[in-house]
Every structure is written in structure tokens, then in C-alpha cells.
């Protein structure tokens, strides 16, 4: 479907049945917020190098299916900042009347501008970045503002005080952290609680091929009352059927700006093929099984997916049709991994 943003008359009317048994929601830790089991991330395919109309179609389809959470960061693109700019353009045209139905998040932590104040976790950088993000997206506030990564050179107290201020200033409703190890997560959570702004959520990299969160982070999040939203659940596309017969020209592994390299595909392909056989037995695609495998753990509030097309998004959303795993399936998957 091709949509021309120049035609103002083509206003978006969401599906009236978008909340009718299409998407399940899970409570985020011990907060009052519920998130859809699957959320849409704009890390890839929404930047300046991508087709804006395609991103718009995916956002519309997601919302029509009851997906209420759109996740961004200041550096998403490429180029950095362009995903927020494109989202802002689409938001203004399609989603402005539905702002109160949406959870929109952004993050700061990675390099955004030159000099000593353009990355990491200082109060200067985090709050300046948040102002820039709000301007790019045309928003008065974001629902969740994350510290995107821990800063080894900035006191944790300073970073958490910046998140606390972002919430108290009204520029964010909730604070979150991403890529923090378990011990640092616990300290960050305790600091925020003392400040009066509990940490809502942790966003770690988590998939069948990336399981570090099982070594304490999931337990810590549960103890601290935080939700967990997993990013890169498909290991940058590895846990799909895209690479079963080689590397397609239009795939992430073929792009010079992507995060998936050809050698990574080669190293994992045998495991991918064996996992795909189990998925077939479950009458799921490999991607659907990989997402369902994460959602089997109730400590995982939501799984953050990316997509390059409406068709791919539709396929991934069908993951929730079968979240149950037998003991035999889990054993076989464990042996492969």
C-alpha cells in the first residue's frame, strides 16, 4: 500500500475494534501502566534512508491492531534523529487526536552531537537530548524517557536525578533504563525510589541468542517492581526465515549501515534451521516462535519488534496465538541453544 503524505484529505481513521480481543496487555511491573504484549520499535526502517510511506503504513496497521506503544531513541535513523523526525511528521498527520491512547518512549545515551556533552549519562546531555527529541517529534511530553546505557564516568545519582527531573518537569511521565546490568539496575531503582520517581521499566537486549538477562536481571526487575521490555527479540532478523537459504539483497545483513553482519549469519544458521523445524511443528513461523518464547515468562511485560513491512508486522503479531510450550519443546530448544 502506497500512501502519499501530500494528500491532506487522506485522514487516518483508526479501526473502531482495535481493542476488541486483538491484543493482550500486561501490567508493567507494579505500576498502573499496561503495555501490549508486542510493541513497535522504530530503531530500523523509519530513518532518513527509508521510505516514509512504508513506516506510516506500519504505524497505522499496528495501532489498528491495538498496539499502543511506539518506541524510539534520539539516535535512531540513520541518520541519527531522523526516526524521531519522521515519526513526528506521521504523528501530526495521523495520531495527534489519539495521543492519550499512546505510550511513546524515547532514550538518550549514545552519541548525538560532537563535544563532551553529546553522549553518555550526564544531566546536561540527557535533558538537552530530551528537549531535542520533543522538538523533533512535535510532542509536549513522552510517556517514558530512558537512560539508554549506563555511563561509567558519570555518578549514577546524577543520571537518575536527570530522569527524576524529566518526570517532575512534565516532559516525561515515567522513567526507564536500558542496557543496565542487574546490580546497576538495582542501585538505579533504589535511587529513583528515594527521589520519588520509581523506575517503570527496563529495556534489555533479549532473545534466544542473547540471554544475559536470565543471570539476575529478570529477578532484580521483579523484586524492584519494574517491567521488562525485550528489544532485538529476533536477533536482528537471524531468528526468522530470511536467512535459511542465504542472505537476501534487501536484508539487514546486506545493508552497510545495519547491525547484523554476514559472518553472524554464517555462525548461527545451523541453529536457526533446527529451531525452524520446531516452529513448523508448532504451526508457527520461526519469528513467531522466537517472540512467543520470550512472552512465556510473565516477567517480560512486552516484546519490542521491528518490521520492514506491514506483512512482516502482521506475521509477528500472530505470535500471541500460541504462547504455550510443552516441556519437550523447551528441552529441545534448550539443547539447540
C-alpha positions as CSV (number, residue, x, y, z in Angstrom):
1,X,0.0,0.0,0.0
2,X,1.4,3.4,-1.1
3,X,0.4,6.4,0.8
4,X,1.2,10.0,-0.3
5,X,1.7,12.3,2.7
6,X,1.0,15.3,0.4
7,X,-2.7,14.4,0.1
8,X,-4.0,16.1,3.3
9,X,-7.6,14.8,2.6
10,X,-6.5,11.3,3.3
11,X,-7.0,11.5,7.0
12,X,-6.5,8.4,9.1
13,X,-9.5,6.8,10.9
14,X,-8.4,4.0,13.2
15,X,-10.2,0.7,13.3
16,X,-13.1,1.0,15.8
17,X,-12.5,-2.5,17.0
18,X,-8.7,-2.1,17.7
19,X,-9.2,-3.0,21.4
20,X,-11.6,-5.9,20.8
21,X,-9.6,-9.1,21.6
22,X,-6.8,-8.3,19.2
23,X,-4.0,-7.6,21.6
24,X,-3.4,-8.6,25.2
25,X,-1.9,-6.2,27.7
26,X,0.4,-6.9,30.6
27,X,0.9,-4.8,33.7
28,X,4.3,-3.1,33.7
29,X,5.9,-4.3,37.0
30,X,3.9,-2.9,39.9
31,X,2.9,0.3,38.1
32,X,-0.5,1.4,36.9
33,X,0.6,1.1,33.2
34,X,-0.3,-1.8,31.0
35,X,1.7,-2.4,27.7
36,X,0.7,-4.5,24.7
37,X,2.4,-7.9,24.7
38,X,4.0,-6.7,21.4
39,X,5.2,-3.2,21.0
40,X,6.5,-1.5,17.8
41,X,10.1,-0.2,17.8
42,X,11.3,2.4,15.3
43,X,15.0,1.5,15.5
44,X,15.1,0.4,11.9
45,X,13.1,1.2,8.8
46,X,11.9,4.7,9.9
47,X,15.0,6.7,9.3
48,X,16.0,9.2,6.6
49,X,17.3,6.3,4.3
50,X,13.9,4.6,4.5
51,X,10.5,5.1,2.7
52,X,8.3,7.3,4.9
53,X,5.1,6.0,3.4
54,X,6.1,2.4,4.4
55,X,6.7,3.5,8.0
56,X,3.4,5.3,8.1
57,X,1.6,2.2,6.9
58,X,3.2,0.1,9.6
59,X,2.3,2.6,12.4
60,X,-1.3,2.7,11.2
61,X,-1.6,-1.1,11.0
62,X,-0.1,-1.5,14.4
63,X,-2.5,0.9,16.0
64,X,-5.4,-0.7,14.2
65,X,-4.4,-3.9,16.0
66,X,-4.3,-2.4,19.4
67,X,-0.6,-1.7,19.6
68,X,-0.4,1.3,21.8
69,X,3.3,1.5,22.4
70,X,5.8,3.1,19.9
71,X,9.4,3.1,21.0
72,X,12.1,5.5,19.7
73,X,15.5,6.9,20.7
74,X,17.4,10.1,19.8
75,X,19.9,8.2,17.7
76,X,17.5,6.1,15.7
77,X,17.8,6.5,11.9
78,X,20.1,6.7,10.1
79,X,20.9,9.5,10.2
80,X,20.6,9.9,14.0
81,X,17.4,11.9,14.8
82,X,15.6,11.1,11.6
83,X,13.4,8.4,13.0
84,X,12.0,10.9,15.5
85,X,11.6,13.5,12.8
86,X,9.7,11.0,10.6
87,X,7.6,9.8,13.5
88,X,6.8,13.4,14.3
89,X,5.6,14.0,10.7
90,X,3.4,10.9,10.8
91,X,2.1,11.6,14.4
92,X,1.0,15.1,13.4
93,X,-1.0,13.8,10.4
94,X,-2.4,10.6,11.8
95,X,-2.1,10.2,15.6
96,X,-2.5,13.6,17.2
97,X,-6.2,13.1,18.1
98,X,-5.2,9.8,19.8
99,X,-2.3,11.0,21.8
100,X,-3.8,9.9,25.1
101,X,-4.2,6.3,23.8
102,X,-0.5,6.0,23.1
103,X,2.7,5.2,25.0
104,X,5.5,7.0,23.2
105,X,9.1,6.5,24.5
106,X,12.5,7.8,23.7
107,X,16.0,7.4,25.0
108,X,19.3,9.2,25.3
109,X,22.8,7.7,25.9
110,X,24.6,7.2,22.6
111,X,26.5,9.8,20.5
112,X,24.3,12.6,19.1
113,X,26.5,15.7,18.7
114,X,30.2,16.5,18.9
115,X,32.0,17.6,22.1
116,X,31.9,16.4,25.7
117,X,28.2,16.9,26.2
118,X,26.8,14.9,23.3
119,X,26.5,11.3,24.7
120,X,26.5,9.1,27.8
121,X,24.7,10.0,31.1
122,X,25.3,13.5,32.3
123,X,22.4,15.7,33.4
124,X,23.5,18.2,30.7
125,X,23.3,15.6,27.9
126,X,20.1,13.8,29.0
127,X,18.0,16.8,29.5
128,X,19.3,18.6,26.4
129,X,18.6,15.5,24.3
130,X,15.1,15.2,25.7
131,X,14.3,18.7,24.6
132,X,15.6,18.0,21.1
133,X,13.6,14.8,20.9
134,X,10.4,16.5,21.9
135,X,11.0,19.1,19.3
136,X,11.7,16.6,16.5
137,X,8.6,14.6,17.3
138,X,6.4,17.7,18.0
139,X,5.4,16.4,21.4
140,X,4.8,18.2,24.7
141,X,5.9,15.1,26.6
142,X,7.0,11.5,26.1
143,X,5.4,8.7,28.2
144,X,8.8,7.0,29.0
145,X,12.2,8.6,29.0
146,X,15.1,6.2,29.2
147,X,18.8,6.4,30.1
148,X,19.9,4.3,27.1
149,X,23.0,2.9,28.6
150,X,25.0,3.2,31.9
151,X,27.8,5.8,31.9
152,X,31.0,4.5,33.7
153,X,32.2,8.1,34.2
154,X,29.1,9.8,35.5
155,X,27.8,9.2,39.0
156,X,24.7,7.0,38.8
157,X,23.0,9.6,41.1
158,X,23.4,12.3,38.6
159,X,21.9,10.2,35.8
160,X,18.9,9.2,37.9
161,X,18.4,12.7,39.1
162,X,18.1,13.8,35.5
163,X,15.4,11.2,34.9
164,X,13.6,12.3,38.0
165,X,13.8,15.9,36.8
166,X,12.5,14.9,33.4
167,X,9.4,13.4,35.1
168,X,8.9,16.3,37.6
169,X,9.2,18.9,34.8
170,X,6.3,17.2,32.9
171,X,8.5,16.4,29.9
172,X,8.2,12.7,30.6
173,X,5.6,10.7,32.6
174,X,7.8,7.8,33.6
175,X,11.5,7.0,33.9
176,X,13.2,3.9,32.4
177,X,16.7,2.4,31.9
178,X,18.1,0.3,29.1
179,X,21.1,-2.0,28.9
180,X,21.9,-1.8,32.6
181,X,23.3,-4.9,34.3
182,X,21.4,-6.4,37.2
183,X,23.5,-4.9,40.0
184,X,23.4,-1.4,38.5
185,X,19.7,-1.8,37.8
186,X,19.0,-2.4,41.5
187,X,21.1,0.7,42.5
188,X,19.4,2.8,39.9
189,X,15.9,1.7,41.0
190,X,16.7,2.4,44.7
191,X,18.0,5.9,43.9
192,X,14.9,6.7,41.8
193,X,12.6,5.4,44.6
194,X,14.3,7.7,47.1
195,X,13.8,10.6,44.7
196,X,10.1,9.7,44.5
197,X,10.1,8.6,40.8
198,X,10.1,4.8,40.7
199,X,11.7,3.2,37.6
200,X,8.9,2.0,35.4
201,X,10.7,-0.3,33.1
202,X,14.0,-1.8,31.9
203,X,14.7,-2.4,28.2
204,X,17.3,-5.1,27.7
205,X,18.5,-6.9,24.6
206,X,16.9,-10.4,25.0
207,X,16.4,-13.2,22.5
208,X,17.0,-16.9,22.2
209,X,20.6,-16.0,21.1
210,X,21.1,-13.2,23.8
211,X,20.2,-14.5,27.3
212,X,22.3,-12.5,29.7
213,X,19.1,-11.1,31.4
214,X,18.5,-14.6,32.8
215,X,21.6,-14.2,35.0
216,X,19.9,-11.9,37.6
217,X,18.3,-9.1,35.7
218,X,14.8,-10.6,35.4
219,X,14.8,-11.4,39.1
220,X,16.0,-7.9,40.0
221,X,13.3,-6.2,37.9
222,X,10.7,-8.4,39.6
223,X,12.0,-7.5,43.0
224,X,12.1,-3.8,42.3
225,X,8.6,-3.8,40.7
226,X,9.9,-2.9,37.2
227,X,8.5,-4.1,33.9
228,X,10.8,-5.6,31.3
229,X,10.5,-4.9,27.5
230,X,12.8,-7.0,25.4
231,X,14.5,-5.5,22.3
232,X,16.0,-7.4,19.4
233,X,13.8,-10.4,20.0
234,X,14.6,-11.8,16.6
235,X,18.4,-11.2,16.9
236,X,18.4,-8.6,14.1
237,X,16.5,-10.9,11.8
238,X,18.5,-14.0,12.5
239,X,15.5,-15.7,14.2
240,X,13.4,-15.5,11.0
241,X,13.2,-17.5,7.8
242,X,15.0,-14.7,5.9
243,X,18.4,-16.3,6.0
244,X,17.6,-20.0,5.7
245,X,18.7,-20.0,2.0
246,X,21.4,-17.3,2.1
247,X,21.4,-13.5,2.5
248,X,18.8,-11.6,0.5
249,X,19.9,-8.3,-1.1
250,X,17.3,-6.3,0.8
251,X,18.0,-7.8,4.2
252,X,19.7,-6.2,7.2
253,X,22.8,-8.3,6.8
254,X,23.2,-6.9,3.3
255,X,23.0,-3.3,4.4
256,X,26.2,-1.4,5.1
257,X,24.5,0.6,7.9
258,X,22.9,-2.4,9.6
259,X,23.8,-4.2,12.9
260,X,23.8,-7.7,11.5
261,X,26.9,-8.9,9.7
262,X,27.3,-11.7,7.2
263,X,29.6,-13.7,9.5
264,X,27.0,-13.7,12.2
265,X,24.5,-15.3,9.9
266,X,27.0,-18.0,8.9
267,X,27.8,-18.8,12.5
268,X,24.2,-19.2,13.6
269,X,22.5,-20.7,10.6
270,X,22.6,-24.3,11.7
271,X,20.9,-23.5,15.0
272,X,18.4,-21.3,13.1
273,X,17.5,-24.3,10.8
274,X,16.9,-26.6,13.7
275,X,14.8,-24.1,15.6
276,X,12.8,-23.6,12.4
277,X,11.9,-27.3,12.4
278,X,10.4,-26.9,15.9
279,X,8.5,-23.8,14.8
280,X,7.0,-25.7,11.9
281,X,5.8,-28.4,14.3
282,X,4.1,-25.7,16.4
283,X,2.5,-24.3,13.2
284,X,4.4,-21.0,13.7
285,X,7.0,-19.2,11.8
286,X,10.4,-19.1,13.4
287,X,9.9,-15.4,14.2
288,X,6.5,-16.1,15.8
289,X,8.1,-18.9,18.0
290,X,11.0,-16.7,19.0
291,X,8.7,-13.9,20.2
292,X,6.4,-16.4,21.9
293,X,9.4,-18.0,23.7
294,X,10.1,-14.6,25.3
295,X,6.5,-14.0,26.3
296,X,6.3,-17.4,28.1
297,X,7.9,-15.6,31.0
298,X,5.4,-13.4,32.8
299,X,8.2,-11.1,34.0
300,X,8.5,-9.9,30.4
301,X,5.9,-7.2,30.0
302,X,6.3,-6.7,26.3
303,X,8.4,-7.7,23.3
304,X,9.7,-4.8,21.1
305,X,9.6,-5.8,17.5
306,X,10.8,-4.0,14.4
307,X,9.4,-4.6,10.9
308,X,10.2,-3.7,7.4
309,X,6.7,-4.1,6.0
310,X,3.0,-4.4,7.1
311,X,3.1,-8.1,6.0
312,X,6.1,-8.8,8.3
313,X,4.4,-6.9,11.2
314,X,1.2,-8.9,10.7
315,X,3.2,-12.1,10.8
316,X,4.9,-11.1,14.0
317,X,1.7,-10.1,15.7
318,X,0.4,-13.6,15.2
319,X,3.0,-14.8,17.8
320,X,0.5,-14.4,20.6
321,X,-1.8,-17.0,19.1
322,X,0.3,-19.7,20.6
323,X,2.4,-18.8,23.7
324,X,2.3,-22.2,25.4
325,X,5.4,-24.5,25.2
326,X,5.5,-28.2,26.2
327,X,8.3,-29.4,28.4
328,X,9.6,-31.4,25.5
329,X,9.7,-28.3,23.2
330,X,11.6,-26.3,25.8
331,X,14.1,-29.1,26.3
332,X,14.8,-29.3,22.6
333,X,15.1,-25.6,22.2
334,X,17.5,-25.5,25.2
335,X,19.6,-28.2,23.7
336,X,19.9,-26.3,20.4
337,X,20.8,-23.0,22.2
